[in-house]
Amino acid sequence: MAGTSSLAARVPASIRDSTRRRELLFLNINILRNIIFALFLLRWTRKFLLQLRGHGILGTLLLTYNATRRHLYGLFLRLPGVRSRVANEVASSVANIERKLVPSGPGVTRYTSLPAEGWTAEQVRAELTKLVEMKHTRWEDGFVSGAVYHGGDEMAKLQTEAFGMFTVSNPIHPDVFPGVRKMEAEVVSMVLGIFGAPDGSAGVSTSGGTESILMACLSARNKARKERGVTEPEMIIPETAHAAFFKAGQYFSIKVHQVSCPAPSYRVSLLAVSRLINSNTILLVGSAPNFPHGVIDDIPGLSRITLRHKLPLHVDCCLGSFLVPHLARAGFESVDCDFRVPGVTSVSCDTHKYGFAPKGNSVIMYRTAALRRYQYFVFPDWTGGVYASPSIAGSRPGALIAGAWASLMSVGENGYVEACHAIVGAAKAIESAIREDDVLSVDLKVLGKPLVSVVAFTSDTLEIYDIADAMGERGWHLNALQSPAAIHVAVTKPMVVKVEKLVQDLREVVEAQREKERAMVAEGKGKAKGKKGDAAALYGVAGSLPNKSIVVELASGFLDTLYKA
């Protein structure tokens, strides 16, 4: 019986040990769960406090309201009856776009597969002639705002010759095409020079302003990741900054904070920028000038902020191009917005705008070569060998680099000063007419203080989009803006000689619109509500929608249409 008693005593002890182990396991699980919950709570509390600090109580409430309104409207659009109706309306609008963009009918031949036998050179030239003569907005006659930054027929001929010499060249093979490497390095050096870059600065040529902006954002993100361990990067941009910054945010997983640019200056609010800075901030941005209003942000003010917080500052001078650096020499008011401002760490400049280089040319510049390295891609383990490229593209057209080099060398510094005098002078004439003309000044007002080639204007008394459509009927291709509703004119060399006609047509359109509005009011019908043109229809609807998914569908349909043969 003693043995039995000993066995009975040992069994409960085993059970007790097992129970203790289970209790300890459950305790550890509970502790781990509580730690995870605490970290989760801490993370989102920090996010909320940063949001509150950056936008304030009222701003946070407004953002929450807008987000909720946007979400609820999106749910409404997905209701069965609404969804089908919206889909039909979008399909109808896309069909209208297709009818305008895709040629059809007698005399139109589509080539959707390779010819069985190759064409003769004469056949190719004949078809190319037909294509170039297709009906289009006459940019050649100076009726298009921006879009085509033409340097003249002689320069176009020179660029064509440069293309022919370097048609097959590719800068990814500098040993095969040493001339292209030399030209690219020289173009970058020239552009650095006119933007006041210090010794040790560096740059890279890109395919355009969007790629230059993407590279500046990538460099800033990679720098913050390596030097500060930032894993949730954020950048702060003016609400008027180029859409390419949002593309960079989407591509590189960078949260984008928009900062208001309040009237009457339409420059970025420095106070709002300062409030949004936190440990995740990797980049601040200013425009010189911005695309919508042609206004240059307070770059020295932004510089003081970045120096205080030890952050990079990018200046987007893609549109300012070669005009901004030459304003003073051309006799116009200028402001500091390049590397002479100490906090500026990168600048983007489109040589294919007012540098008159062929489309597909831009330069991204950095204060130091070390900053440029953060945009490089190097893969040493590829089976095809060590792969390295300075920007997004691998192979690049050396012919475009040759065209850019030829353009810069043929115009020269004095030539760019003369071009600046003509183009900015024409923009000043448009601005003066809107501010001072007896007809225009009554109903139109200029937004901000434009210093370069872009003049934006709106109206408190007339439907501005109807004015845009009426100018379109007269052959003008101007840019419609939103938030606020406005029109802008980006003066180019071809437009310089058409400024007087632009002002006269605008005067007549404003008078006609004013009479139309008066007639409707006299008849007790309020403001004119007749058939809307393209600008009024698109931007009028887009501005009133809390959820822009319909606009996204329309824009996506437009992009699809571009690839319909």
Secondary structure as a PSIPRED ss2 file (coil, helix, strand):
# PSIPRED VFORMAT (PSIPRED V4.0)

   1 M C   1.000  0.000  0.000
   2 A H   0.000  1.000  0.000
   3 G H   0.000  1.000  0.000
   4 T H   0.000  1.000  0.000
   5 S H   0.000  1.000  0.000
   6 S H   0.000  1.000  0.000
   7 L H   0.000  1.000  0.000
   8 A H   0.000  1.000  0.000
   9 A H   0.000  1.000  0.000
  10 R H   0.000  1.000  0.000
  11 V H   0.000  1.000  0.000
  12 P H   0.000  1.000  0.000
  13 A H   0.000  1.000  0.000
  14 S H   0.000  1.000  0.000
  15 I H   0.000  1.000  0.000
  16 R H   0.000  1.000  0.000
  17 D H   0.000  1.000  0.000
  18 S H   0.000  1.000  0.000
  19 T H   0.000  1.000  0.000
  20 R H   0.000  1.000  0.000
  21 R H   0.000  1.000  0.000
  22 R H   0.000  1.000  0.000
  23 E H   0.000  1.000  0.000
  24 L H   0.000  1.000  0.000
  25 L H   0.000  1.000  0.000
  26 F H   0.000  1.000  0.000
  27 L H   0.000  1.000  0.000
  28 N H   0.000  1.000  0.000
  29 I H   0.000  1.000  0.000
  30 N H   0.000  1.000  0.000
  31 I H   0.000  1.000  0.000
  32 L H   0.000  1.000  0.000
  33 R H   0.000  1.000  0.000
  34 N H   0.000  1.000  0.000
  35 I H   0.000  1.000  0.000
  36 I H   0.000  1.000  0.000
  37 F H   0.000  1.000  0.000
  38 A H   0.000  1.000  0.000
  39 L H   0.000  1.000  0.000
  40 F H   0.000  1.000  0.000
  41 L H   0.000  1.000  0.000
  42 L H   0.000  1.000  0.000
  43 R H   0.000  1.000  0.000
  44 W H   0.000  1.000  0.000
  45 T H   0.000  1.000  0.000
  46 R H   0.000  1.000  0.000
  47 K H   0.000  1.000  0.000
  48 F H   0.000  1.000  0.000
  49 L H   0.000  1.000  0.000
  50 L H   0.000  1.000  0.000
  51 Q H   0.000  1.000  0.000
  52 L H   0.000  1.000  0.000
  53 R H   0.000  1.000  0.000
  54 G H   0.000  1.000  0.000
  55 H H   0.000  1.000  0.000
  56 G H   0.000  1.000  0.000
  57 I H   0.000  1.000  0.000
  58 L H   0.000  1.000  0.000
  59 G H   0.000  1.000  0.000
  60 T H   0.000  1.000  0.000
  61 L H   0.000  1.000  0.000
  62 L H   0.000  1.000  0.000
  63 L H   0.000  1.000  0.000
  64 T H   0.000  1.000  0.000
  65 Y H   0.000  1.000  0.000
  66 N H   0.000  1.000  0.000
  67 A H   0.000  1.000  0.000
  68 T H   0.000  1.000  0.000
  69 R H   0.000  1.000  0.000
  70 R H   0.000  1.000  0.000
  71 H H   0.000  1.000  0.000
  72 L H   0.000  1.000  0.000
  73 Y H   0.000  1.000  0.000
  74 G H   0.000  1.000  0.000
  75 L H   0.000  1.000  0.000
  76 F H   0.000  1.000  0.000
  77 L H   0.000  1.000  0.000
  78 R C   1.000  0.000  0.000
  79 L C   1.000  0.000  0.000
  80 P H   0.000  1.000  0.000
  81 G H   0.000  1.000  0.000
  82 V H   0.000  1.000  0.000
  83 R H   0.000  1.000  0.000
  84 S H   0.000  1.000  0.000
  85 R H   0.000  1.000  0.000
  86 V H   0.000  1.000  0.000
  87 A H   0.000  1.000  0.000
  88 N H   0.000  1.000  0.000
  89 E H   0.000  1.000  0.000
  90 V H   0.000  1.000  0.000
  91 A H   0.000  1.000  0.000
  92 S H   0.000  1.000  0.000
  93 S H   0.000  1.000  0.000
  94 V H   0.000  1.000  0.000
  95 A H   0.000  1.000  0.000
  96 N H   0.000  1.000  0.000
  97 I H   0.000  1.000  0.000
  98 E H   0.000  1.000  0.000
  99 R H   0.000  1.000  0.000
 100 K H   0.000  1.000  0.000
 101 L H   0.000  1.000  0.000
 102 V C   1.000  0.000  0.000
 103 P C   1.000  0.000  0.000
 104 S C   1.000  0.000  0.000
 105 G C   1.000  0.000  0.000
 106 P C   1.000  0.000  0.000
 107 G C   1.000  0.000  0.000
 108 V C   1.000  0.000  0.000
 109 T C   1.000  0.000  0.000
 110 R C   1.000  0.000  0.000
 111 Y C   1.000  0.000  0.000
 112 T C   1.000  0.000  0.000
 113 S C   1.000  0.000  0.000
 114 L C   1.000  0.000  0.000
 115 P C   1.000  0.000  0.000
 116 A C   1.000  0.000  0.000
 117 E C   1.000  0.000  0.000
 118 G C   1.000  0.000  0.000
 119 W C   1.000  0.000  0.000
 120 T C   1.000  0.000  0.000
 121 A H   0.000  1.000  0.000
 122 E H   0.000  1.000  0.000
 123 Q H   0.000  1.000  0.000
 124 V H   0.000  1.000  0.000
 125 R H   0.000  1.000  0.000
 126 A H   0.000  1.000  0.000
 127 E H   0.000  1.000  0.000
 128 L H   0.000  1.000  0.000
 129 T H   0.000  1.000  0.000
 130 K H   0.000  1.000  0.000
 131 L H   0.000  1.000  0.000
 132 V H   0.000  1.000  0.000
 133 E C   1.000  0.000  0.000
 134 M C   1.000  0.000  0.000
 135 K C   1.000  0.000  0.000
 136 H C   1.000  0.000  0.000
 137 T C   1.000  0.000  0.000
 138 R C   1.000  0.000  0.000
 139 W H   0.000  1.000  0.000
 140 E H   0.000  1.000  0.000
 141 D H   0.000  1.000  0.000
 142 G C   1.000  0.000  0.000
 143 F C   1.000  0.000  0.000
 144 V E   0.000  0.000  1.000
 145 S C   1.000  0.000  0.000
 146 G C   1.000  0.000  0.000
 147 A C   1.000  0.000  0.000
 148 V C   1.000  0.000  0.000
 149 Y C   1.000  0.000  0.000
 150 H C   1.000  0.000  0.000
 151 G C   1.000  0.000  0.000
 152 G C   1.000  0.000  0.000
 153 D H   0.000  1.000  0.000
 154 E H   0.000  1.000  0.000
 155 M H   0.000  1.000  0.000
 156 A H   0.000  1.000  0.000
 157 K H   0.000  1.000  0.000
 158 L H   0.000  1.000  0.000
 159 Q H   0.000  1.000  0.000
 160 T H   0.000  1.000  0.000
 161 E H   0.000  1.000  0.000
 162 A H   0.000  1.000  0.000
 163 F H   0.000  1.000  0.000
 164 G H   0.000  1.000  0.000
 165 M H   0.000  1.000  0.000
 166 F C   1.000  0.000  0.000
 167 T C   1.000  0.000  0.000
 168 V C   1.000  0.000  0.000
 169 S C   1.000  0.000  0.000
 170 N C   1.000  0.000  0.000
 171 P C   1.000  0.000  0.000
 172 I C   1.000  0.000  0.000
 173 H C   1.000  0.000  0.000
 174 P C   1.000  0.000  0.000
 175 D C   1.000  0.000  0.000
 176 V C   1.000  0.000  0.000
 177 F C   1.000  0.000  0.000
 178 P H   0.000  1.000  0.000
 179 G H   0.000  1.000  0.000
 180 V H   0.000  1.000  0.000
 181 R H   0.000  1.000  0.000
 182 K H   0.000  1.000  0.000
 183 M H   0.000  1.000  0.000
 184 E H   0.000  1.000  0.000
 185 A H   0.000  1.000  0.000
 186 E H   0.000  1.000  0.000
 187 V H   0.000  1.000  0.000
 188 V H   0.000  1.000  0.000
 189 S H   0.000  1.000  0.000
 190 M H   0.000  1.000  0.000
 191 V H   0.000  1.000  0.000
 192 L H   0.000  1.000  0.000
 193 G H   0.000  1.000  0.000
 194 I H   0.000  1.000  0.000
 195 F C   1.000  0.000  0.000
 196 G C   1.000  0.000  0.000
 197 A C   1.000  0.000  0.000
 198 P C   1.000  0.000  0.000
 199 D C   1.000  0.000  0.000
 200 G C   1.000  0.000  0.000
 201 S C   1.000  0.000  0.000
 202 A E   0.000  0.000  1.000
 203 G E   0.000  0.000  1.000
 204 V E   0.000  0.000  1.000
 205 S E   0.000  0.000  1.000
 206 T E   0.000  0.000  1.000
 207 S C   1.000  0.000  0.000
 208 G C   1.000  0.000  0.000
 209 G H   0.000  1.000  0.000
 210 T H   0.000  1.000  0.000
 211 E H   0.000  1.000  0.000
 212 S H   0.000  1.000  0.000
 213 I H   0.000  1.000  0.000
 214 L H   0.000  1.000  0.000
 215 M H   0.000  1.000  0.000
 216 A H   0.000  1.000  0.000
 217 C H   0.000  1.000  0.000
 218 L H   0.000  1.000  0.000
 219 S H   0.000  1.000  0.000
 220 A H   0.000  1.000  0.000
 221 R H   0.000  1.000  0.000
 222 N H   0.000  1.000  0.000
 223 K H   0.000  1.000  0.000
 224 A H   0.000  1.000  0.000
 225 R H   0.000  1.000  0.000
 226 K H   0.000  1.000  0.000
 227 E H   0.000  1.000  0.000
 228 R H   0.000  1.000  0.000
 229 G C   1.000  0.000  0.000
 230 V C   1.000  0.000  0.000
 231 T C   1.000  0.000  0.000
 232 E C   1.000  0.000  0.000
 233 P C   1.000  0.000  0.000
 234 E E   0.000  0.000  1.000
 235 M E   0.000  0.000  1.000
 236 I E   0.000  0.000  1.000
 237 I E   0.000  0.000  1.000
 238 P E   0.000  0.000  1.000
 239 E C   1.000  0.000  0.000
 240 T C   1.000  0.000  0.000
 241 A C   1.000  0.000  0.000
 242 H C   1.000  0.000  0.000
 243 A C   1.000  0.000  0.000
 244 A H   0.000  1.000  0.000
 245 F H   0.000  1.000  0.000
 246 F H   0.000  1.000  0.000
 247 K H   0.000  1.000  0.000
 248 A H   0.000  1.000  0.000
 249 G H   0.000  1.000  0.000
 250 Q H   0.000  1.000  0.000
 251 Y H   0.000  1.000  0.000
 252 F H   0.000  1.000  0.000
 253 S C   1.000  0.000  0.000
 254 I C   1.000  0.000  0.000
 255 K E   0.000  0.000  1.000
 256 V E   0.000  0.000  1.000
 257 H E   0.000  0.000  1.000
 258 Q E   0.000  0.000  1.000
 259 V E   0.000  0.000  1.000
 260 S C   1.000  0.000  0.000
 261 C C   1.000  0.000  0.000
 262 P C   1.000  0.000  0.000
 263 A C   1.000  0.000  0.000
 264 P C   1.000  0.000  0.000
 265 S C   1.000  0.000  0.000
 266 Y C   1.000  0.000  0.000
 267 R C   1.000  0.000  0.000
 268 V C   1.000  0.000  0.000
 269 S C   1.000  0.000  0.000
 270 L H   0.000  1.000  0.000
 271 L H   0.000  1.000  0.000
 272 A H   0.000  1.000  0.000
 273 V H   0.000  1.000  0.000
 274 S H   0.000  1.000  0.000
 275 R H   0.000  1.000  0.000
 276 L H   0.000  1.000  0.000
 277 I C   1.000  0.000  0.000
 278 N C   1.000  0.000  0.000
 279 S C   1.000  0.000  0.000
 280 N C   1.000  0.000  0.000
 281 T E   0.000  0.000  1.000
 282 I E   0.000  0.000  1.000
 283 L E   0.000  0.000  1.000
 284 L E   0.000  0.000  1.000
 285 V E   0.000  0.000  1.000
 286 G E   0.000  0.000  1.000
 287 S E   0.000  0.000  1.000
 288 A C   1.000  0.000  0.000
 289 P C   1.000  0.000  0.000
 290 N C   1.000  0.000  0.000
 291 F C   1.000  0.000  0.000
 292 P C   1.000  0.000  0.000
 293 H C   1.000  0.000  0.000
 294 G C   1.000  0.000  0.000
 295 V C   1.000  0.000  0.000
 296 I C   1.000  0.000  0.000
 297 D C   1.000  0.000  0.000
 298 D C   1.000  0.000  0.000
 299 I H   0.000  1.000  0.000
 300 P H   0.000  1.000  0.000
 301 G H   0.000  1.000  0.000
 302 L H   0.000  1.000  0.000
 303 S H   0.000  1.000  0.000
 304 R H   0.000  1.000  0.000
 305 I H   0.000  1.000  0.000
 306 T H   0.000  1.000  0.000
 307 L H   0.000  1.000  0.000
 308 R H   0.000  1.000  0.000
 309 H H   0.000  1.000  0.000
 310 K C   1.000  0.000  0.000
 311 L C   1.000  0.000  0.000
 312 P C   1.000  0.000  0.000
 313 L E   0.000  0.000  1.000
 314 H E   0.000  0.000  1.000
 315 V E   0.000  0.000  1.000
 316 D E   0.000  0.000  1.000
 317 C C   1.000  0.000  0.000
 318 C C   1.000  0.000  0.000
 319 L C   1.000  0.000  0.000
 320 G C   1.000  0.000  0.000
 321 S C   1.000  0.000  0.000
 322 F C   1.000  0.000  0.000
 323 L C   1.000  0.000  0.000
 324 V H   0.000  1.000  0.000
 325 P H   0.000  1.000  0.000
 326 H H   0.000  1.000  0.000
 327 L C   1.000  0.000  0.000
 328 A C   1.000  0.000  0.000
 329 R C   1.000  0.000  0.000
 330 A C   1.000  0.000  0.000
 331 G C   1.000  0.000  0.000
 332 F C   1.000  0.000  0.000
 333 E C   1.000  0.000  0.000
 334 S C   1.000  0.000  0.000
 335 V C   1.000  0.000  0.000
 336 D C   1.000  0.000  0.000
 337 C C   1.000  0.000  0.000
 338 D C   1.000  0.000  0.000
 339 F C   1.000  0.000  0.000
 340 R C   1.000  0.000  0.000
 341 V C   1.000  0.000  0.000
 342 P C   1.000  0.000  0.000
 343 G C   1.000  0.000  0.000
 344 V C   1.000  0.000  0.000
 345 T C   1.000  0.000  0.000
 346 S E   0.000  0.000  1.000
 347 V E   0.000  0.000  1.000
 348 S E   0.000  0.000  1.000
 349 C E   0.000  0.000  1.000
 350 D C   1.000  0.000  0.000
 351 T C   1.000  0.000  0.000
 352 H C   1.000  0.000  0.000
 353 K C   1.000  0.000  0.000
 354 Y C   1.000  0.000  0.000
 355 G C   1.000  0.000  0.000
 356 F C   1.000  0.000  0.000
 357 A C   1.000  0.000  0.000
 358 P C   1.000  0.000  0.000
 359 K C   1.000  0.000  0.000
 360 G C   1.000  0.000  0.000
 361 N C   1.000  0.000  0.000
 362 S E   0.000  0.000  1.000
 363 V E   0.000  0.000  1.000
 364 I E   0.000  0.000  1.000
 365 M E   0.000  0.000  1.000
 366 Y E   0.000  0.000  1.000
 367 R C   1.000  0.000  0.000
 368 T C   1.000  0.000  0.000
 369 A H   0.000  1.000  0.000
 370 A H   0.000  1.000  0.000
 371 L H   0.000  1.000  0.000
 372 R H   0.000  1.000  0.000
 373 R H   0.000  1.000  0.000
 374 Y C   1.000  0.000  0.000
 375 Q C   1.000  0.000  0.000
 376 Y C   1.000  0.000  0.000
 377 F E   0.000  0.000  1.000
 378 V E   0.000  0.000  1.000
 379 F E   0.000  0.000  1.000
 380 P C   1.000  0.000  0.000
 381 D C   1.000  0.000  0.000
 382 W C   1.000  0.000  0.000
 383 T C   1.000  0.000  0.000
 384 G C   1.000  0.000  0.000
 385 G C   1.000  0.000  0.000
 386 V C   1.000  0.000  0.000
 387 Y E   0.000  0.000  1.000
 388 A E   0.000  0.000  1.000
 389 S E   0.000  0.000  1.000
 390 P C   1.000  0.000  0.000
 391 S C   1.000  0.000  0.000
 392 I C   1.000  0.000  0.000
 393 A C   1.000  0.000  0.000
 394 G C   1.000  0.000  0.000
 395 S C   1.000  0.000  0.000
 396 R C   1.000  0.000  0.000
 397 P C   1.000  0.000  0.000
 398 G H   0.000  1.000  0.000
 399 A H   0.000  1.000  0.000
 400 L H   0.000  1.000  0.000
 401 I H   0.000  1.000  0.000
 402 A H   0.000  1.000  0.000
 403 G H   0.000  1.000  0.000
 404 A H   0.000  1.000  0.000
 405 W H   0.000  1.000  0.000
 406 A H   0.000  1.000  0.000
 407 S H   0.000  1.000  0.000
 408 L H   0.000  1.000  0.000
 409 M H   0.000  1.000  0.000
 410 S H   0.000  1.000  0.000
 411 V H   0.000  1.000  0.000
 412 G H   0.000  1.000  0.000
 413 E H   0.000  1.000  0.000
 414 N H   0.000  1.000  0.000
 415 G H   0.000  1.000  0.000
 416 Y H   0.000  1.000  0.000
 417 V H   0.000  1.000  0.000
 418 E H   0.000  1.000  0.000
 419 A H   0.000  1.000  0.000
 420 C H   0.000  1.000  0.000
 421 H H   0.000  1.000  0.000
 422 A H   0.000  1.000  0.000
 423 I H   0.000  1.000  0.000
 424 V H   0.000  1.000  0.000
 425 G H   0.000  1.000  0.000
 426 A H   0.000  1.000  0.000
 427 A H   0.000  1.000  0.000
 428 K H   0.000  1.000  0.000
 429 A H   0.000  1.000  0.000
 430 I H   0.000  1.000  0.000
 431 E H   0.000  1.000  0.000
 432 S H   0.000  1.000  0.000
 433 A H   0.000  1.000  0.000
 434 I H   0.000  1.000  0.000
 435 R H   0.000  1.000  0.000
 436 E H   0.000  1.000  0.000
 437 D C   1.000  0.000  0.000
 438 D C   1.000  0.000  0.000
 439 V C   1.000  0.000  0.000
 440 L H   0.000  1.000  0.000
 441 S H   0.000  1.000  0.000
 442 V H   0.000  1.000  0.000
 443 D H   0.000  1.000  0.000
 444 L C   1.000  0.000  0.000
 445 K E   0.000  0.000  1.000
 446 V E   0.000  0.000  1.000
 447 L C   1.000  0.000  0.000
 448 G C   1.000  0.000  0.000
 449 K C   1.000  0.000  0.000
 450 P C   1.000  0.000  0.000
 451 L C   1.000  0.000  0.000
 452 V C   1.000  0.000  0.000
 453 S C   1.000  0.000  0.000
 454 V E   0.000  0.000  1.000
 455 V E   0.000  0.000  1.000
 456 A E   0.000  0.000  1.000
 457 F E   0.000  0.000  1.000
 458 T E   0.000  0.000  1.000
 459 S C   1.000  0.000  0.000
 460 D C   1.000  0.000  0.000
 461 T C   1.000  0.000  0.000
 462 L C   1.000  0.000  0.000
 463 E C   1.000  0.000  0.000
 464 I H   0.000  1.000  0.000
 465 Y H   0.000  1.000  0.000
 466 D H   0.000  1.000  0.000
 467 I H   0.000  1.000  0.000
 468 A H   0.000  1.000  0.000
 469 D H   0.000  1.000  0.000
 470 A H   0.000  1.000  0.000
 471 M H   0.000  1.000  0.000
 472 G H   0.000  1.000  0.000
 473 E H   0.000  1.000  0.000
 474 R C   1.000  0.000  0.000
 475 G C   1.000  0.000  0.000
 476 W C   1.000  0.000  0.000
 477 H E   0.000  0.000  1.000
 478 L C   1.000  0.000  0.000
 479 N E   0.000  0.000  1.000
 480 A E   0.000  0.000  1.000
 481 L E   0.000  0.000  1.000
 482 Q C   1.000  0.000  0.000
 483 S C   1.000  0.000  0.000
 484 P C   1.000  0.000  0.000
 485 A C   1.000  0.000  0.000
 486 A E   0.000  0.000  1.000
 487 I E   0.000  0.000  1.000
 488 H E   0.000  0.000  1.000
 489 V E   0.000  0.000  1.000
 490 A E   0.000  0.000  1.000
 491 V C   1.000  0.000  0.000
 492 T C   1.000  0.000  0.000
 493 K H   0.000  1.000  0.000
 494 P H   0.000  1.000  0.000
 495 M H   0.000  1.000  0.000
 496 V H   0.000  1.000  0.000
 497 V C   1.000  0.000  0.000
 498 K C   1.000  0.000  0.000
 499 V H   0.000  1.000  0.000
 500 E H   0.000  1.000  0.000
 501 K H   0.000  1.000  0.000
 502 L H   0.000  1.000  0.000
 503 V H   0.000  1.000  0.000
 504 Q H   0.000  1.000  0.000
 505 D H   0.000  1.000  0.000
 506 L H   0.000  1.000  0.000
 507 R H   0.000  1.000  0.000
 508 E H   0.000  1.000  0.000
 509 V H   0.000  1.000  0.000
 510 V H   0.000  1.000  0.000
 511 E H   0.000  1.000  0.000
 512 A H   0.000  1.000  0.000
 513 Q H   0.000  1.000  0.000
 514 R H   0.000  1.000  0.000
 515 E H   0.000  1.000  0.000
 516 K H   0.000  1.000  0.000
 517 E H   0.000  1.000  0.000
 518 R H   0.000  1.000  0.000
 519 A H   0.000  1.000  0.000
 520 M H   0.000  1.000  0.000
 521 V H   0.000  1.000  0.000
 522 A H   0.000  1.000  0.000
 523 E C   1.000  0.000  0.000
 524 G C   1.000  0.000  0.000
 525 K C   1.000  0.000  0.000
 526 G C   1.000  0.000  0.000
 527 K C   1.000  0.000  0.000
 528 A C   1.000  0.000  0.000
 529 K C   1.000  0.000  0.000
 530 G C   1.000  0.000  0.000
 531 K C   1.000  0.000  0.000
 532 K C   1.000  0.000  0.000
 533 G C   1.000  0.000  0.000
 534 D H   0.000  1.000  0.000
 535 A H   0.000  1.000  0.000
 536 A H   0.000  1.000  0.000
 537 A H   0.000  1.000  0.000
 538 L H   0.000  1.000  0.000
 539 Y H   0.000  1.000  0.000
 540 G H   0.000  1.000  0.000
 541 V H   0.000  1.000  0.000
 542 A H   0.000  1.000  0.000
 543 G H   0.000  1.000  0.000
 544 S H   0.000  1.000  0.000
 545 L C   1.000  0.000  0.000
 546 P C   1.000  0.000  0.000
 547 N C   1.000  0.000  0.000
 548 K C   1.000  0.000  0.000
 549 S H   0.000  1.000  0.000
 550 I H   0.000  1.000  0.000
 551 V H   0.000  1.000  0.000
 552 V H   0.000  1.000  0.000
 553 E H   0.000  1.000  0.000
 554 L H   0.000  1.000  0.000
 555 A H   0.000  1.000  0.000
 556 S H   0.000  1.000  0.000
 557 G H   0.000  1.000  0.000
 558 F H   0.000  1.000  0.000
 559 L H   0.000  1.000  0.000
 560 D H   0.000  1.000  0.000
 561 T H   0.000  1.000  0.000
 562 L C   1.000  0.000  0.000
 563 Y C   1.000  0.000  0.000
 564 K C   1.000  0.000  0.000
 565 A C   1.000  0.000  0.000
